[in-house]
Amino acid sequence: MKYQKILLKLSGEALMGKRAYGIDSEILAAYCKEIKEVVELKVKIAIVIGGGNIFRGIQGVAQGFDRVQGDYMGMLATVINSMALQAELEKLGLKVKLLSGIAINPIAESTSGRKANEYLEKGFVVIISGGTGNPFFTTDSASALRAVEIGADVLLKGTRVDGVYSDDPEKNLSAVKYCRLTFDEVYEKNLKIMDMTAFTLCKENNMPILIFNMNTRGNLLKVLRGELVGTIVKNN
């Protein structure tokens, strides 16, 4: 395996599948089967999942919510998704620990890099919910923070697109796909990969980001084997 310890960032919106809202059980089950294959290869895996299929803080602001209150509601949405992921993984026979950036006993333990690594060493899949625990930060920022905290080999961003393009490939058929980029090239080309806080945190801590299509069966395993899947962003 090219990577022995990973932070997998999953999109909450991707869990909707073709639904307008909530969790598509087939998508959830498919993700968990992919994760189980990785665990069986002794790869240490921590997961951060968004909450956009339930509630996004920025949407709450548009609806008249206070930004801080809306962001906390978004954090709770990530906890709901994380609980669903935990239940499905445990159904497959995996050991799972649910941690959280916000205090939420008895559902989840408060997170720390040390605690997450202790569980990873014991063979648990570690799901870290609740964002950073603070308003004004996205789950992209949370995933970057957690990847750096646990000393992951790479931050894997699982999306519904097979990498980074020069433009939106769903709208522009002439968009060019990049296989490899440096952090500086992403800045120069103004490519939208993650929010700037998350992106800068990865750059400054030399944390590679690999963007790939999580909805294509087998891609996660290919990524870990070092096959050229998606787009890798590194300092050099």
N, C-alpha and C positions, 0 to 999 in steps of 0.2 A: 504494500500500500504506500502511495506517495505521501498521504497525510495520515497521521496517527491520532490526532486530536483536532476536532473541528467544532466550529460554532455554525449551526445551520439556521439561517433566518428564513422563515416562511411567511408568505403573505396571507393575511386574514381574508382578503378579498378572494384569493384563489380557492379557499375552502367553500365558497358559495357554489362552485361549479356553474351550472346553468340556472341556479336559483337566483331570485332577486335579493335574498336576505338569508342570513343564518349559515348553517353548516350542511353541506352535502355529504351524507354518510359514505357514499362511494369514493369520493375524493379523499376523505379522511382515512378510510381504510387503505386506499392505494398508497398514500404517503407513509402510513405506518408500516406497511409491508416492505417498502423501500428502506425505511430506517432499520427495521429488524435485520435485513440482509447485511447492513453495515455493522450493526452491533455484533452479529455472529462472526465477523471478521476481526473482532477485538479492537475496533476503532472506538475511541472515546468520543461521545457526541453530546454536546449541549445544544439546546434549541431555544430560539426566541421566535414567537409568532405574533403577528399583528392582530388588530381587532377590528379592522375596517369592514368586515362582513356584519358587524354588530353595531359599532358606533365609532366614529372618528371625532376627536376633539375639535378639529378645525371645522368640521361640519356643524358641530354644536354651536360654534360661534356664529356661523351663518344663520342659524335658527334662533339666535338671540341669547344663547347661554353665555355666561361669564367664561372667559378663556380658561382660567384655572380649573373651574368646576368641570368644564367640558373635557379637559385633558385627563382629569381623574376618572371621569366616566369612561374615556377611551382606555385607560389603564385597566379598569375592571373588565372591559370587553376582552382584553388580552388574557385575563385570568380565566374567563369562561372558555375561550378557545383552548387554552393550555390544559384545562381540566378535561376537555373532550379528547385532546390528544393523549393525555395521560391514561384515560380510561381505555382507549383503543389499543394503546401499546401494551398495557397490562393484560388486556384480553388475549394478546398474542404471546403472553408468557414472559414479557420483559420486566426487569426491575426499573422502576421510574421514581424519581424524586422531583416534586414540584416546589420550586423556590419562587420568591416574589420580591420585587423592588419596593413594595409597600407592605406594611404589616397586615396580615390577613389570616391570623390563626382562627380556627384549626385547619384551614384549607391548604395553606402553603407556609413553609418556613421562610424567614427573612433571608435574603441572599447575601453572599459574599464570595469573593474569588476563592478564598481558602475552603469554604464549605463546599462550593461547587466541585472543586478539584478533589476533595476527600471522597465525595460520592462517585465521581468519575473513576477514581482509582479502584473503587469497590465494585465497578461494573454496572453502575446505574446509568440510565439515560437521564440527563438532567434538563428539565424544562424550566426556563427562567421567565416568569411572567411579570406583569406590573410595570413594564417599561423601565425607566431609570429610577422611578419612584418620585420623580419631580415633574411638574408641569413644564410646558414649552419645549419638551424633547420628544422626538418621534421614536418609534420602535426601531428604525434604522440606527438612531443614536444609541439606543439600548443594546442592540446587537453588536455594534462596534465596541461599546464599553465592555460588555461581557466577554467578547472575544479576547480583548486585551487583558482583562482581569484573569482569565483562566490560562492565558498563554497558549491560545489555539494556534495551530499551524496555518490556518486559513479561515477566513470568514466566507462561507458559502451563502450566496443570496439566491434562493430558489424562487423563480418567477414563472410566468407563462410565456416568456419570450426567451429565445435560445442564445441570448448574449446581448452585447452592447452594439448599437447601430448608430450611424451618422445622423439618422432621423428616425421617426416612428415607422417601423416596418409595416405596421398594420394600415398606415395611411399613405406611405410613400414606397412604392414597389422598387424604386431605384436606390433605396437606402443601403448603405454599405455596412457589412458586419465587420467588427474588429475582433481579432482573436487574442491579441495582446496589446495592452496599453500601459503606459506609466501614469502615475498620479498627475504628473505635470501635464501630460498630453490631454488628460481628461479636463483639467482646468483650461488649457488653451483652446480646446475644441468646444468647451461649454457643454459637455455631455452630461445628461441627467442620469446618474447611477444611484446615488443616495443623497440625502440632504447634506448640506455643506459641513455641518457639525460632525456627523458620522464619518464623512469622507476624510476630513482633516484629522480626526482622531486616528483613523487607520494609517494615514500617510505618516503622521508624526511618530507612530509606534511601530512602523514597518510591518503592518498587518496586511497581507495580500487579501484582495477581494476577488472572488470568482462568481460571476453571474451566469446562471444556466437555467434551462427550462426544467423545472421540477415535475411538470406534468407529462413528460416523456418517460415512459417506463424504462428503467435501467440507467438513467442518466446519473443518478447520485453515485452509483457504484462505479461507473465509468470515470467520473470526476476523481474519485478517491484512488483509482488505479493510475491516474495521471494521463488519461486519454484526453485528446484535444476536444473538449466539450465546453461550449459557452465562451466567455471572455474573462481573461485573467488580468487584473490590475495590480501592478507592483511598483516599487520605487525604481527598479532598474531591471 
